[in-house]
Amino acid sequence: MEMIQKDGCVTFQFRRKHLDHAKAMMDVRKWLMSKIVSAVFGDRLQVDANHTFESKDDAELVHALRDAARKAGMAPKDVAALLDGQTPIQ
């Protein structure tokens, strides 16, 4: 910030470098606070997983699993391997 005097009046003129410096300092402060007090200032992930499977019978669950596997592009044998606790080989 530079001070310019015109006709006895004091005015301030901002330069882009001053604005960039102030922005960089704020970014540093925000980063430090996210590391020091991460519970308050850290990155937050909002996960809203409200699925109820208790109200569905087995046939509905199998149908939902088949639909999800079809959308994911999985072969039926890979789904069967996952249900048996095995990892399908790609």
Phi and psi in degrees as a GROMACS rama.xvg file:
@    title "Ramachandran Plot"
@    xaxis  label "Phi"
@    yaxis  label "Psi"
@TYPE xy
-116.022  141.322  GLU-2
-98.8959  126.352  MET-3
-120.575  129.859  ILE-4
-104.177  122.84  GLN-5
-129.007  125.278  LYS-6
53.0596  37.4077  ASP-7
82.4719  -4.82853  GLY-8
-97.2302  144.36  CYS-9
-102.717  123.292  VAL-10
-125.046  157.033  THR-11
-114.958  138.097  PHE-12
-120.954  121.305  GLN-13
-85.8767  142.013  PHE-14
-109.711  153.601  ARG-15
-60.3102  -36.2635  ARG-16
-64.0985  -32.0239  LYS-17
-69.7732  -40.3965  HIS-18
-65.261  -43.0298  LEU-19
-63.0192  -39.5843  ASP-20
-65.2314  -44.2734  HIS-21
-63.4487  -40.1385  ALA-22
-64.5352  -42.0134  LYS-23
-63.1377  -40.2292  ALA-24
-65.2154  -38.9199  MET-25
-66.347  -39.5144  MET-26
-63.3937  -39.099  ASP-27
-64.5455  -43.353  VAL-28
-64.092  -41.9024  ARG-29
-63.6727  -41.6383  LYS-30
-64.1441  -44.3835  TRP-31
-61.5587  -43.3378  LEU-32
-66.0601  -33.8606  MET-33
-67.7311  -27.4279  SER-34
-84.9117  -36.4448  LYS-35
-79.5351  -48.876  ILE-36
-119.957  68.688  VAL-37
-68.3559  -24.4926  SER-38
-65.9287  -30.2757  ALA-39
-99.191  -45.349  VAL-40
-107.976  2.468  PHE-41
-77.7784  173.46  GLY-42
-68.0719  134.657  ASP-43
-114.784  136.126  ARG-44
-112.121  120.532  LEU-45
-96.9491  115.808  GLN-46
-113.506  121.514  VAL-47
-118.539  92.3213  ASP-48
-115.032  95.8232  ALA-49
-118.237  77.7281  ASN-50
-114.414  134.676  HIS-51
-117.303  118.789  THR-52
-104.337  -5.80315  PHE-53
-68.0841  -29.1267  GLU-54
-84.0406  -4.1313  SER-55
-102.404  145.792  LYS-56
-86.7018  176.673  ASP-57
-62.3209  -39.3755  ASP-58
-63.6467  -39.3905  ALA-59
-67.7727  -37.2963  GLU-60
-66.5451  -41.8832  LEU-61
-64.9171  -40.7411  VAL-62
-63.4874  -42.3768  HIS-63
-65.0671  -38.6926  ALA-64
-65.4919  -41.2924  LEU-65
-64.419  -41.2059  ARG-66
-63.2101  -43.3747  ASP-67
-65.0051  -40.2391  ALA-68
-66.9839  -38.3788  ALA-69
-64.3302  -42.3887  ARG-70
-65.0744  -33.5043  LYS-71
-81.4701  -8.36071  ALA-72
79.105  27.0347  GLY-73
-89.8871  145.527  MET-74
-79.5405  152.229  ALA-75
-57.8328  -34.2281  PRO-76
-67.845  -31.2064  LYS-77
-69.6056  -37.4362  ASP-78
-65.0293  -42.9465  VAL-79
-62.9271  -38.3992  ALA-80
-65.7449  -39.0609  ALA-81
-65.2064  -38.6172  LEU-82
-67.4365  -28.4348  LEU-83
-83.1085  -2.91978  ASP-84
89.7112  11.3993  GLY-85
-99.8439  157.934  GLN-86
-97.6552  120.477  THR-87
-67.8442  140.13  PRO-88
-89.749  129.268  ILE-89
